[in-house]
Amino acid sequence: MIYQNPARWVVDLPPYTPIEPFEVLSVRLGRRPQDIVKLDANENPYGPSPRARQALAELQFAHIYPDPESRALRQALSDFTGVPAEFLLSGAGADELIDLLLRVMLEPGDRVITCPPTFGMYAFGTRLNGGQLVEVPRRPNFSLDLPALQQAVNDLQPKMLLLASPNNPDGSLLSDQELHALLELPVLVVLDEAYIEFSGLGALGEQGSRISAVPQRDNLVVLRTFSKWAGLAGLRVGYGAFPAWLLPALWRAKQPYNVNVAASAAALASLEDRDYLAGIAASLRQERERLQRELGRLSFLQPYPSCANFVLCRVPDRSARELKETLAAQYGILVRYFDSPGLRDHIRISAGRPQDTNSLLEALAALE
Ligand SMILES: Cc1ncc(COP(=O)(O)O)c(C=O)c1O
């Protein structure tokens, strides 16, 4: 029956592996949600800032559709980033903007380059939108293989190159030289800065971000989010800066009410609570450094340096999957394990509050 055929590239997508919701997990582990130490999804354990909580509690217009152009938020983001508002577009998380970009840019079979190991949504979004994924793997220390990337772009003429800096799962940054070399290539470079506020470079709006370079370039997109530094992952709000030629297509294609009123109010209030949130980002950086130092003392973990709110560790002499399972079942501590090539002997641990690090270190010491 002709109408029973979803698009070929959707049928060919790898099976969906759902995230276990917190409530379900809490029942499975037999622990109350507040007794679970959740260090598996790079969330911000401090949650929204006081002003954002207040804005949510006082929300007035939940019965009215939101502004399709998110004018107030984009203006506030312009003040935050220094990028004129006409270059900015907000979305339901950076995830929505990744999908929107791919939907707008790809015709079936168009190529997109990613550099694994990296954030899984790049491969998923490319396949879902009928694109052809070209993977140019990172080197064993997670740095980019620049010559291979240059060759892939020149030989295969991809439409886009999707990169994260800091990269998820290792936390490494893209250097200025690397970015310059990539921007010389005939490809749209999408730089995902979901974790840039933890890099510790400069004020919160800047933090070593490349977002202010976007209006001067034709082939650079920078994506950012409120999910991590502002603790709004559950509300879904992100934004990006895009070159002038791309914006009309994005505006035409986006869902009209993609940023809901609660997300918008919380994001605006977060931008007014920068000093508080800068303090939170500093504490998470401090815990990341403590994790790096302390995990490195254990015989069975080798942490990598990270500029984000997480630390990737190689687990050389035992099963990384079993370690993850033991931490969850015996201690109620969740860390991330990736069942993918190159990462099967690794775990990724998000930076939490000092008490979260204490619980983790105690558990790991008992497993030494
Ligand atoms: C590199 C990277 N980009 C984007 C996201 C998702 O951001 P958002 O919550 O804004 O959709 C994540 C989330 O883990 C991520 O690791």
The ligand as an SDF file (V2000), in Angstrom:
LIG
                    3D

 16 16  0  0  0  0  0  0  0  0999 V2000
   26.8790   19.5650   22.0260 C   0  0  0  0  0  0  0  0  0  0  0  0
   25.4380   19.7130   22.3940 C   0  0  0  0  0  0  0  0  0  0  0  0
   24.6590   20.5270   21.6770 N   0  0  0  0  0  0  0  0  0  0  0  0
   23.3660   20.6900   21.9750 C   0  0  0  0  0  0  0  0  0  0  0  0
   22.7840   20.0100   23.0260 C   0  0  0  0  0  0  0  0  0  0  0  0
   21.3200   20.1620   23.2700 C   0  0  0  0  0  0  0  0  0  0  0  0
   21.0120   21.4560   23.6620 O   0  0  0  0  0  0  0  0  0  0  0  0
   19.5090   21.8600   23.9360 P   0  0  0  0  0  0  0  0  0  0  0  0
   19.1250   21.3350   25.2730 O   0  0  0  0  0  0  0  0  0  0  0  0
   19.5710   23.3480   23.8810 O   0  0  0  0  0  0  0  0  0  0  0  0
   18.6770   21.2840   22.8360 O   0  0  0  0  0  0  0  0  0  0  0  0
   23.5480   19.1610   23.8120 C   0  0  0  0  0  0  0  0  0  0  0  0
   22.9140   18.4390   24.9270 C   0  0  0  0  0  0  0  0  0  0  0  0
   23.3930   17.5610   25.5350 O   0  0  0  0  0  0  0  0  0  0  0  0
   24.9050   18.9970   23.4720 C   0  0  0  0  0  0  0  0  0  0  0  0
   25.6790   18.1490   24.1590 O   0  0  0  0  0  0  0  0  0  0  0  0
  1  2  1  0
  2  3  1  0
  2 15  2  0
  3  4  2  0
  4  5  1  0
  5  6  1  0
  5 12  2  0
  6  7  1  0
  7  8  1  0
  8  9  2  0
  8 10  1  0
  8 11  1  0
 12 13  1  0
 12 15  1  0
 13 14  2  0
 15 16  1  0
M  END
$$$$
